[in-house]
Amino acid sequence: MSIANVKKYRIAHPDTGDQATIMAVLPKGADLDAYLADATKRFDWKSWDERKATLNKVRVGQQKQARKK
C-alpha cells in the first residue's frame, strides 16, 4: 500500500550543497517554495551527514581464519 499524492522533493544543504530527498503531501494552493525553505531549515543535517558517512564505508574483503589442527 502506498500513500496517494505523495511526491518527492530534493532539498539542498545550506552550507555544503549536498542534497537530500523528502517525501510530502501538500494541500492544494500551498506555497511549494516556502515549504521547501522551511523543510531545509528544520531538516536534521547533522544526523543526515553522520548516517551518510556510515553508509559509504567499503568492505575490502573477508579475512580468512587460520585453521587449527
LINURDA-V21963 format. One record per residue. N is the residue number from 1. SS is DSSP state (@ for helix, = for strand, . for the rest). OMEGA is omega in whole degrees, -180 to 180 (999 if undefined). D_FIRST is the distance of its C-alpha to the first C-alpha in Angstrom with 2 decimals. Layout:
n & ss & omega & d_first
N & SS & OMEGA & D_FIRST
N & SS & OMEGA & D_FIRST
//
This chain:
n & ss & omega & d_first
1 & . & 177 & 0.00
2 & . & 179 & 3.73
3 & . & -178 & 6.86
4 & . & 174 & 9.22
5 & . & 176 & 12.61
6 & . & 178 & 12.24
7 & = & 178 & 15.20
8 & = & 178 & 16.90
9 & = & 179 & 20.50
10 & = & 177 & 23.23
11 & = & -177 & 25.80
12 & = & 176 & 29.13
13 & . & -176 & 31.07
14 & . & -176 & 34.14
15 & . & -172 & 36.61
16 & . & -179 & 35.57
17 & . & 175 & 33.43
18 & . & -177 & 30.58
19 & = & 176 & 27.19
20 & = & 180 & 23.90
21 & = & 174 & 20.49
22 & = & 179 & 18.73
23 & = & -177 & 15.55
24 & = & 171 & 16.05
25 & . & -179 & 15.64
26 & . & 177 & 19.24
27 & . & 178 & 20.82
28 & . & 178 & 22.99
29 & . & 180 & 26.40
30 & . & 179 & 25.57
31 & . & -176 & 27.82
32 & @ & -179 & 25.78
33 & @ & 179 & 28.80
34 & @ & 179 & 29.52
35 & @ & -179 & 25.97
36 & @ & 177 & 26.01
37 & @ & 178 & 29.55
38 & @ & 179 & 28.63
39 & @ & 178 & 25.60
40 & @ & 179 & 27.99
41 & @ & -174 & 30.48
42 & @ & -177 & 28.18
43 & . & -178 & 26.30
44 & . & -176 & 27.52
45 & @ & -180 & 29.23
46 & @ & 178 & 31.33
47 & @ & -180 & 28.48
48 & @ & 178 & 26.72
49 & @ & 179 & 30.04
50 & @ & 180 & 30.51
51 & @ & 179 & 27.11
52 & @ & 180 & 27.74
53 & @ & -179 & 31.20
54 & @ & -179 & 30.02
55 & @ & -175 & 27.58
56 & . & 179 & 30.40
57 & . & -178 & 32.69
58 & . & 177 & 33.67
59 & . & -171 & 34.68
60 & . & 179 & 37.84
61 & . & -179 & 38.24
62 & . & 177 & 38.68
63 & . & 179 & 41.99
64 & . & 178 & 43.92
65 & . & -180 & 45.18
66 & . & 179 & 48.90
67 & . & 177 & 49.91
68 & . & -179 & 52.19
69 & . & 999 & 55.00
//
